[in-house]
């Protein structure tokens, strides 16, 4: 798991995160990875931002772009980040970009 999802982190952080993980649904994970999750016929579009990582070894750029298209979402990709972007160095820029995006949602 550390080489796929946590490859951008130092070993102490990898160990801390890995020790706190709990099992996930294999069915849901497979559906997400294969783009098989379908929107309800009652789905009402809302402003959505998809954040991608250029070095993500789990979620492909193709899957991000499929999600963006399906949701008519905005997309921001960070080339020097991996899957665990929320704890990687440089997260401040990602957070600032998300806050800027939120501030600019039409009211």
Buried (B, 14 or more C-beta within 10 A) or exposed (E): EBEEBBBBBEEEBBEEBEEEEEEEEEEEEEEBEEEEEEEEEEEEEEEBBBBBBEBBBBBEEEBBBEBBEBBEBBBBBBEEBBBBBEEBEEBEEBEEBEEEBEEEEEE
